Amino acid sequence: MAHCVVSGAEAILDKEFPVLDKGFVRLVDYLGGDERVVQAARVSYGAGTKSRREDAGLIDYLLRHRHTSPFEQVILTFHVKLPIFVARQWIRHRTARVNELSGRYSIMKDDFYLPAAEDIALQSDDNKQGRLDQTLEAGEAEELRGALGQAQRETYKNYSALVDRGIARELARINLPLSLYTEWYWQIDLHNLFHFLELRLDSHAQREIRFYAQVLLDITRKVAPLCCESFERHNLGAVRLSRDEFAELKRRLAGDAGEDTPLSGKARERFETKLNTGRQL
């Protein structure tokens, strides 16, 4: 395979893209792009054997039919600064390689995430892991921001006092909150990155991690634009149907209004939700 250099990726290497109030995502390095996916799929003798239109068609075919191994040939390495509570969600994607800042070796910076007023809302009534779309009134939101900020400053003051006393850093850090920023290098192949983005760009993912996922997608478009175009067309926001759900869809498309359906009860409710909202249950 020929070495792949992507001009769009080269133009943004080491550039910080801000996220939230103090975070960022930075593309540190990449291996391959659209051309690498095509080369791997064709096991070609080099670049230029096909047109860009044919390359796009091949990439689209591979993604639609879940031929994932060519996408695994493309690897991206990111430097990310993110709040610890976002990192704990992020790290559940175990298909990447991670090296994180350690509070055992380093003095943690006085960097805490403070949500913007428009991001503060009450707990959702029907979503145990999310917040309401309706935000609080400006005065109440600012009051809560003040309380959060005060608690963060007090906690960091206590942490600094322990460090100054010579207490081991691995102990001094243990009361620091989830809002503290951490940093890591995160390396992942394109196939697994698409899986991450499909989940973390969903409207039911936590708002803060969605911001990071959007920046990751924007950066990845520079590395592999044809792959991302295909991903956004076929995967992002798509809904998968079970065998029974597909049978029900065909029945409705055929105009069969009868009650002879393979779905009943909660299964039918889930199907209706997929059709009406696009939510994958």
C-alpha positions as CSV (number, residue, x, y, z in Angstrom):
1,M,0.0,0.0,0.0
2,A,1.2,3.5,-0.8
3,H,1.6,6.0,2.1
4,C,-1.6,8.1,2.4
5,V,-1.2,11.9,3.0
6,V,-4.5,13.7,3.4
7,S,-4.2,17.5,2.8
8,G,-7.3,18.3,4.9
9,A,-5.9,16.4,7.8
10,E,-2.4,17.9,7.5
11,A,-4.0,21.4,7.7
12,I,-5.5,20.8,11.1
13,L,-2.8,18.7,12.8
14,D,-2.2,19.9,16.4
15,K,-4.9,22.6,16.1
16,E,-7.1,22.8,19.2
17,F,-10.8,22.8,18.7
18,P,-12.5,24.2,21.8
19,V,-15.3,22.2,23.5
20,L,-17.4,23.3,26.5
21,D,-15.8,26.1,28.6
22,K,-12.2,24.8,29.0
23,G,-12.0,21.6,27.0
24,F,-10.6,20.9,23.5
25,V,-10.0,18.2,20.9
26,R,-6.8,18.1,18.9
27,L,-5.8,15.7,16.1
28,V,-2.3,14.5,17.0
29,D,-1.8,12.0,14.2
30,Y,-3.5,9.9,11.6
31,L,-2.8,6.8,9.5
32,G,-4.6,6.7,6.2
33,G,-7.9,8.1,4.9
34,D,-10.4,7.3,2.2
35,E,-7.6,6.1,0.0
36,R,-6.4,3.6,2.6
37,V,-9.9,2.1,2.9
38,V,-10.1,1.7,-0.8
39,Q,-6.6,0.2,-1.0
40,A,-7.4,-2.3,1.7
41,A,-10.6,-3.3,0.1
42,R,-9.1,-3.8,-3.4
43,V,-5.6,-4.9,-2.2
44,S,-4.6,-2.6,-5.1
45,Y,-1.1,-1.9,-6.5
46,G,-1.3,1.8,-5.7
47,A,-3.3,5.0,-6.1
48,G,-5.1,6.2,-9.2
49,T,-6.5,2.8,-10.4
50,K,-10.1,4.0,-10.0
51,S,-11.9,7.4,-10.1
52,R,-13.0,9.3,-7.1
53,R,-16.7,8.5,-7.9
54,E,-15.9,4.8,-8.0
55,D,-14.0,5.0,-4.8
56,A,-17.0,6.7,-3.1
57,G,-19.2,4.0,-4.4
58,L,-17.0,1.3,-3.0
59,I,-16.8,3.0,0.4
60,D,-20.5,3.3,0.4
61,Y,-21.0,-0.4,-0.5
62,L,-18.6,-1.5,2.3
63,L,-20.3,0.6,4.9
64,R,-23.8,-0.4,3.9
65,H,-23.0,-4.1,4.0
66,R,-20.9,-3.8,7.2
67,H,-17.6,-4.9,5.7
68,T,-15.8,-3.3,8.5
69,S,-12.2,-4.4,8.3
70,P,-11.1,-1.9,5.6
71,F,-12.2,0.9,7.9
72,E,-10.1,-0.5,10.7
73,Q,-7.0,0.3,8.5
74,V,-7.5,4.0,9.2
75,I,-6.3,5.2,12.7
76,L,-6.7,8.5,14.4
77,T,-5.0,9.8,17.5
78,F,-6.6,12.6,19.5
79,H,-5.5,14.7,22.4
80,V,-8.6,15.5,24.4
81,K,-9.2,17.7,27.5
82,L,-12.6,16.8,29.1
83,P,-14.4,16.8,32.4
84,I,-13.9,13.5,34.4
85,F,-17.7,12.7,34.2
86,V,-17.5,12.9,30.4
87,A,-14.4,10.7,30.5
88,R,-16.1,8.1,32.5
89,Q,-18.8,7.8,29.9
90,W,-16.3,7.9,27.0
91,I,-14.0,5.2,28.4
92,R,-16.9,2.7,28.2
93,H,-15.9,2.4,24.5
94,R,-13.2,-0.2,25.1
95,T,-12.0,-0.5,21.5
96,A,-9.5,2.4,21.7
97,R,-6.1,2.9,23.3
98,V,-5.9,5.5,26.0
99,N,-3.2,7.2,28.0
100,E,-4.6,9.6,30.7
101,L,-3.1,12.3,32.8
102,S,-2.4,10.9,36.3
103,G,-3.1,12.7,39.5
104,R,-0.6,10.4,41.2
105,Y,2.3,11.9,39.3
106,S,1.0,15.5,38.5
107,I,-0.5,18.3,40.4
108,M,-4.0,18.7,39.0
109,K,-4.9,22.1,37.5
110,D,-7.6,24.3,38.9
111,D,-9.8,23.6,35.8
112,F,-13.4,22.7,36.5
113,Y,-16.4,22.4,34.1
114,L,-19.1,24.9,34.9
115,P,-22.2,24.4,32.8
116,A,-23.6,27.4,31.0
117,A,-27.0,28.7,32.2
118,E,-28.8,27.3,29.2
119,D,-27.4,23.8,29.9
120,I,-28.9,23.6,33.5
121,A,-32.2,21.8,33.7
122,L,-34.3,19.6,36.0
123,Q,-34.3,15.8,35.9
124,S,-36.4,14.3,33.2
125,D,-39.7,12.7,34.2
126,D,-39.4,9.9,31.7
127,N,-35.7,9.5,31.2
128,K,-33.8,8.3,34.3
129,Q,-30.5,9.2,32.9
130,G,-31.2,12.6,31.3
131,R,-32.5,16.2,31.9
132,L,-35.5,18.0,30.7
133,D,-35.3,20.0,27.4
134,Q,-36.7,23.0,29.3
135,T,-34.0,25.0,31.1
136,L,-34.3,26.9,34.3
137,E,-35.1,30.6,34.5
138,A,-32.0,32.8,34.2
139,G,-31.9,33.9,37.8
140,E,-32.2,30.4,39.2
141,A,-29.7,29.0,36.7
142,E,-27.1,31.7,37.7
143,E,-27.7,30.9,41.4
144,L,-26.9,27.3,40.8
145,R,-23.9,28.1,38.7
146,G,-22.7,30.2,41.7
147,A,-23.2,27.3,44.1
148,L,-21.4,24.9,41.8
149,G,-18.5,27.3,41.3
150,Q,-18.1,27.9,45.0
151,A,-18.0,24.2,45.8
152,Q,-15.4,23.7,43.1
153,R,-13.2,26.5,44.5
154,E,-13.5,25.2,48.1
155,T,-12.6,21.6,47.0
156,Y,-9.5,22.8,45.1
157,K,-8.5,24.9,48.0
158,N,-8.6,21.8,50.3
159,Y,-6.7,19.8,47.7
160,S,-3.9,22.4,47.5
161,A,-3.7,22.6,51.3
162,L,-3.1,18.8,51.4
163,V,-0.4,19.0,48.7
164,D,1.3,21.8,50.5
165,R,1.4,19.7,53.7
166,G,3.3,17.1,51.8
167,I,0.4,14.6,51.7
168,A,0.9,12.1,48.9
169,R,-0.7,13.3,45.6
170,E,-2.5,10.0,45.2
171,L,-4.4,10.7,48.5
172,A,-4.7,14.5,48.2
173,R,-6.7,14.1,44.9
174,I,-9.4,11.7,46.2
175,N,-12.0,14.4,47.0
176,L,-11.7,16.2,43.7
177,P,-15.1,16.2,41.9
178,L,-16.2,14.8,38.6
179,S,-16.3,18.3,37.2
180,L,-12.5,18.5,37.2
181,Y,-10.9,18.4,33.8
182,T,-8.6,15.6,32.8
183,E,-6.6,15.0,29.6
184,W,-5.7,12.0,27.5
185,Y,-4.4,10.7,24.2
186,W,-7.1,8.6,22.6
187,Q,-6.3,6.4,19.6
188,I,-9.0,4.5,17.7
189,D,-9.6,3.0,14.2
190,L,-12.3,4.5,11.9
191,H,-14.7,1.6,12.2
192,N,-14.9,1.8,16.0
193,L,-14.8,5.6,15.9
194,F,-18.0,5.5,13.8
195,H,-19.6,3.3,16.4
196,F,-18.6,5.8,19.1
197,L,-20.1,8.7,17.1
198,E,-23.3,6.8,16.3
199,L,-24.0,6.4,20.0
200,R,-22.6,9.7,21.3
201,L,-24.3,11.9,18.7
202,D,-27.7,10.4,19.5
203,S,-30.1,12.9,21.1
204,H,-30.3,10.7,24.2
205,A,-26.6,10.9,24.9
206,Q,-25.6,13.4,27.6
207,R,-25.4,16.9,26.1
208,E,-21.7,17.5,27.1
209,I,-20.4,14.3,25.4
210,R,-22.4,15.2,22.3
211,F,-20.4,18.4,22.0
212,Y,-17.2,16.4,21.9
213,A,-18.6,13.8,19.5
214,Q,-19.6,16.6,17.1
215,V,-16.1,18.0,17.1
216,L,-14.6,14.5,16.6
217,L,-16.9,14.1,13.5
218,D,-15.9,17.5,12.1
219,I,-12.2,16.6,12.5
220,T,-12.7,13.1,11.0
221,R,-14.3,14.6,7.9
222,K,-10.9,16.2,7.2
223,V,-9.2,12.8,7.4
224,A,-11.8,10.6,5.5
225,P,-14.5,12.8,3.9
226,L,-16.0,10.1,1.7
227,C,-16.2,7.6,4.6
228,C,-17.8,10.2,6.8
229,E,-20.3,11.1,4.1
230,S,-21.3,7.5,3.8
231,F,-21.5,7.1,7.6
232,E,-23.8,10.1,7.9
233,R,-26.0,8.9,5.2
234,H,-26.4,5.3,6.3
235,N,-25.6,5.1,10.1
236,L,-26.1,8.4,11.8
237,G,-29.7,8.7,12.9
238,A,-30.6,5.4,11.3
239,V,-33.0,2.9,12.8
240,R,-32.4,-0.9,12.7
241,L,-35.5,-3.2,12.6
242,S,-35.8,-6.7,13.9
243,R,-37.1,-9.5,11.8
244,D,-40.6,-9.1,13.2
245,E,-40.5,-5.3,12.9
246,F,-39.5,-5.6,9.2
247,A,-42.4,-8.0,8.7
248,E,-44.7,-5.4,10.3
249,L,-43.3,-2.6,8.1
250,K,-43.9,-4.7,4.9
251,R,-47.4,-5.5,6.1
252,R,-48.2,-1.8,6.4
253,L,-46.6,-0.8,3.2
254,A,-48.8,-3.4,1.4
255,G,-51.8,-1.7,2.8
256,D,-52.8,-4.5,5.1
257,A,-54.9,-2.9,7.8
258,G,-55.7,-6.2,9.6
259,E,-54.7,-7.2,13.1
260,D,-52.6,-10.1,12.0
261,T,-49.3,-8.6,13.1
262,P,-46.1,-10.3,14.5
263,L,-45.9,-7.5,17.1
264,S,-47.8,-7.0,20.3
265,G,-47.6,-5.2,23.6
266,K,-44.3,-3.5,24.3
267,A,-42.7,-4.8,21.0
268,R,-45.3,-2.9,19.1
269,E,-44.8,0.2,21.2
270,R,-41.1,0.1,20.5
271,F,-41.7,-0.2,16.8
272,E,-44.1,2.8,16.9
273,T,-41.4,4.8,18.7
274,K,-38.8,3.9,16.1
275,L,-41.2,5.0,13.3
276,N,-42.3,8.2,14.9
277,T,-39.1,9.5,16.6
278,G,-36.3,7.6,15.1
279,R,-35.2,6.5,18.5
280,Q,-33.4,3.2,18.7
281,L,-34.7,1.1,21.5
